[in-house]
Amino acid sequence: MITIYHNPRCSKSRAALELTQQFAEQNQLALSVIEYLKTLLNLDELRALQKQLGEQSRDMVREYGALEPEQQCAILLAQPELLQRPIISYQGRAVIGRSPESIQALLK
């Protein structure tokens, strides 16, 4: 299964959704689209995303500099609109899909 944390108002997120949908269809994979502003993420889900993102998790919160993981979670629980988007999760790894290349690298 592929999961995309998506904001339909964001052009980068819409482009990432299109790429992800194509990959899912070509490979007969289930695709879960989570509009994270409608379906708010809880603390456990945020921590799981941090783990999957690895080094890239430092960029998980928009408009902030370097934050500790717990600071990121606190901010995102209070202001989910600051989640960097889109985030694509596949096979235990995740990327911030601001570029098609990062998405393609994940979906190899």
C-alpha positions as CSV (number, residue, x, y, z in Angstrom):
1,M,0.0,0.0,0.0
2,I,1.0,3.6,-0.7
3,T,-0.1,6.4,1.4
4,I,0.0,10.1,0.5
5,Y,-0.7,12.9,3.0
6,H,-2.3,15.3,0.7
7,N,-3.7,18.9,0.5
8,P,-5.8,19.3,-2.7
9,R,-5.3,23.0,-2.6
10,C,-1.5,22.6,-3.1
11,S,-0.2,22.3,-6.7
12,K,2.8,20.2,-5.6
13,S,0.5,17.9,-3.7
14,R,-1.8,17.5,-6.7
15,A,1.1,16.6,-9.0
16,A,2.5,14.1,-6.4
17,L,-0.9,12.5,-6.2
18,E,-1.1,12.1,-9.9
19,L,2.4,10.4,-10.0
20,T,1.5,8.2,-7.0
21,Q,-1.9,7.2,-8.6
22,Q,-0.1,6.2,-11.8
23,F,2.4,4.1,-10.0
24,A,-0.3,2.4,-7.8
25,E,-2.4,1.6,-10.9
26,Q,0.5,0.2,-12.9
27,N,1.6,-2.0,-10.0
28,Q,-1.9,-2.9,-8.8
29,L,-1.3,-1.4,-5.4
30,A,-3.8,0.1,-3.0
31,L,-3.5,3.8,-2.5
32,S,-4.6,5.6,0.6
33,V,-5.1,9.4,0.2
34,I,-5.2,11.2,3.5
35,E,-6.3,14.8,3.4
36,Y,-4.4,15.6,6.6
37,L,-6.3,18.9,7.2
38,K,-9.6,16.9,7.3
39,T,-8.3,13.8,8.9
40,L,-5.9,15.1,11.6
41,L,-2.8,13.1,12.4
42,N,-2.3,12.0,16.0
43,L,1.0,11.9,17.9
44,D,1.7,8.2,17.0
45,E,1.1,8.8,13.3
46,L,3.4,11.8,13.4
47,R,6.1,9.9,15.1
48,A,5.8,7.0,12.6
49,L,6.2,9.5,9.7
50,Q,9.3,11.0,11.4
51,K,10.8,7.5,11.6
52,Q,9.9,6.8,7.9
53,L,11.3,10.1,6.7
54,G,14.6,9.6,8.5
55,E,17.0,12.5,7.8
56,Q,14.3,14.2,5.8
57,S,12.1,14.5,8.9
58,R,14.0,17.7,9.9
59,D,12.0,19.4,7.0
60,M,8.6,18.1,8.1
61,V,7.4,21.4,9.5
62,R,7.0,24.3,7.1
63,E,8.3,27.8,8.0
64,Y,10.4,26.7,11.0
65,G,14.1,26.1,11.3
66,A,15.7,23.1,13.0
67,L,13.4,21.6,15.6
68,E,13.6,18.6,17.9
69,P,11.2,15.7,16.9
70,E,8.9,16.4,19.9
71,Q,8.8,20.1,19.1
72,Q,7.7,19.2,15.5
73,C,5.0,16.9,16.8
74,A,3.7,19.6,19.2
75,I,3.6,22.2,16.4
76,L,1.9,19.9,14.0
77,L,-0.7,18.8,16.5
78,A,-1.6,22.4,17.1
79,Q,-1.2,23.6,13.5
80,P,-1.6,20.7,11.0
81,E,-1.5,23.2,8.1
82,L,2.3,23.5,8.7
83,L,3.0,19.9,7.7
84,Q,5.3,19.9,4.7
85,R,3.4,18.4,1.8
86,P,2.9,16.1,0.3
87,I,4.4,13.2,2.1
88,I,4.4,9.8,0.4
89,S,4.9,6.6,2.4
90,Y,5.7,3.3,0.8
91,Q,7.3,0.1,2.1
92,G,8.3,1.5,5.5
93,R,9.9,4.6,4.0
94,A,8.6,8.1,3.2
95,V,9.6,11.2,1.3
96,I,8.5,14.8,1.2
97,G,7.3,14.8,-2.4
98,R,8.0,18.4,-3.4
99,S,9.8,17.1,-6.5
100,P,8.9,14.3,-8.9
101,E,12.4,12.9,-8.6
102,S,12.0,12.3,-4.8
103,I,8.8,10.5,-5.4
104,Q,10.2,8.4,-8.2
105,A,13.2,7.4,-6.0
106,L,10.8,6.2,-3.3
107,L,8.6,4.2,-5.7
108,K,11.4,2.3,-7.4
